[in-house]
Amino acid sequence: MRKNIRTPDDYIMPQQDYFEKRFGHRGPATLEVGRLTIGPPRFYQEFHDSYIRSVGLQLFEANYLPAEPGKGHKHDHEEQAYYVVHSRANVKMGDCYAEVGPGGITYIPPGTIHGYNNVGDELLTILDIHAFLYDDLPPTKLKLSEIAVPPGYSSEMRSDDDREAAYYVVSGLASVTVGDEEATMGPRGAAYLPRGVTHGFRNAGRGLLTVVLIENCDVKEKAG
């Protein structure tokens, strides 16, 4: 298996198996399928064997059955975002609720009560994204971009020393390069883009390609 790329056909441990292994019980009954594609090894290395190891970026693809809203929860030391891939989610942010459809993005600051539930008629597919704020790293800032490009488009090949990032294919067919690794993949494919490693993608299909670019960027602190 490649180090920084996971195609839809690559095996990723089901999240319910991870819950069972780490906590001794299954996760929420409404979690139909869960794929931890990218994550920091400090949380998962003893319990998970097929995800891409990151520094502080986590990409979890969750698929939920319809359910009633829960109470929500919060994280004091990480930024978070949701991106809805399929169906509709009722997203909780503090005391506010909003119904979000495909392509909808929700940003969740540290310390904010949040959660979501499926309010559509089909299985909800949603990206649950975390950017961890570790004490031994520069301050970071989570950034999401939805990129839609026509057939034949190729992005600039680049490397970044001030961020780690990821691609997630929403629709279409992408040819992805990360360092010396290459793969062509459709929806649900993901790639981790480590700092200082050259990367890029190309629309390898005949239709529109939609990719989510997730970046965990260093924050330049103000002088004086």
Disulfide bonds with the S-S distance in Angstrom:
none
